[in-house]
C-alpha cells in the first residue's frame, strides 16, 4: 500500500507481519523513529488490512481492532482526540478504542 511518501507492505500468511519504508516525518510508518527508512522495517504483527494515506496510516489487526499512526491534524487518526500540538502526530500505532470489529479500512 503506498502513501504519498511512504510504503507499507504485508509479509506472511499466518502471522501477517507489516513492514514499512520511506519518509516518516509524521510517524506514518509507525516504527516510533520519525526518520527516513530506505530499507523495510517491521512495524506490526497480526495485521489483516492496511491503508496508507498521505501523512497517516491505518491498520486492521486480525482481532478486528483498528490502529492508527501518523498525522492527526484533521482528526484523521479516529482516536477522538483533537489536533493539538501534543497529539497531532503519533509515531507508533494507537488503538481506536470505539471501533472493535473493523473489517477493512482506507485512507486518502
C-alpha positions in Angstrom: 0.0 0.0 0.0 1.5 3.4 -1.0 1.0 6.7 0.7 2.4 9.9 -0.8 5.9 9.5 0.8 5.8 6.0 2.4 5.0 2.4 1.6 3.5 -0.3 3.8 3.5 -4.0 2.8 2.4 -7.2 4.4 4.5 -10.4 4.6 3.5 -13.8 5.6 0.3 -15.8 5.6 -0.1 -17.0 9.1 1.4 -14.2 11.2 0.7 -11.3 8.8 3.7 -9.0 9.5 3.6 -5.3 8.5 6.7 -3.7 7.1 7.2 0.0 6.1 9.8 2.2 4.4 10.1 5.7 3.1 9.7 9.1 4.7 8.4 9.1 8.3 8.3 12.8 9.4 4.8 12.4 10.8 5.1 8.9 12.2 3.1 7.3 9.4 5.4 4.3 9.3 4.5 3.5 12.9 8.0 2.4 13.9 8.5 5.1 16.6 11.5 6.5 14.8 10.4 9.6 12.8 13.3 9.0 10.3 13.5 8.0 6.7 13.8 4.3 6.2 15.5 3.2 2.9 15.0 -0.5 3.8 11.8 -2.1 5.1 11.5 -2.2 8.9 8.9 -4.2 10.8 6.0 -2.2 12.1 3.4 -4.6 13.5 2.2 -8.2 13.7 -1.2 -9.9 13.2 -2.3 -7.4 10.5 -5.3 -8.2 8.3 -5.6 -5.0 6.3 -3.5 -1.9 5.9 -4.1 1.5 4.3 -1.6 4.4 3.7 -2.7 8.0 3.4 -0.5 11.0 2.6 0.7 11.5 6.2 -1.1 8.8 8.2 -1.7 5.0 8.1 -4.4 2.7 9.4 -4.1 -1.0 10.4 -6.9 -3.5 11.0 -5.4 -6.4 13.1 -6.6 -10.0 12.9 -8.8 -9.5 16.0 -10.7 -6.7 14.3 -9.1 -3.8 16.2 -8.3 -0.6 14.3 -4.9 1.1 14.8 -3.7 4.4 13.5 -0.4 6.2 13.2 0.9 9.5 11.8 -0.7 12.9 11.3 -3.9 13.7 13.2 -4.2 17.4 12.1 -7.7 17.0 10.8 -8.8 14.1 13.1 -7.8 11.5 10.5 -6.5 9.1 13.2 -10.0 8.5 14.5 -8.8 8.4 18.1 -11.3 11.1 19.2 -8.6 13.5 20.2 -8.4 16.9 18.7 -5.5 18.2 16.6 -3.4 19.7 19.4 0.3 20.0 19.0 1.0 17.3 21.6 -1.5 14.9 20.0 -1.0 15.8 16.3 1.4 13.0 15.3 1.7 9.5 16.6 4.9 7.7 15.7 3.7 4.3 16.9 0.3 2.6 16.4 -2.5 3.8 18.6 -5.7 1.9 19.1 -9.1 3.4 18.0 -11.0 2.0 21.0 -14.5 2.8 19.8 -14.2 0.6 16.7 -13.6 -3.0 17.7 -14.8 -5.1 14.8 -13.3 -3.5 11.7 -13.2 -5.5 8.5 -11.5 -3.1 6.2 -10.1 0.5 6.1 -9.0 3.2 3.6 -7.0 6.4 3.7 -6.9 9.4 1.4 
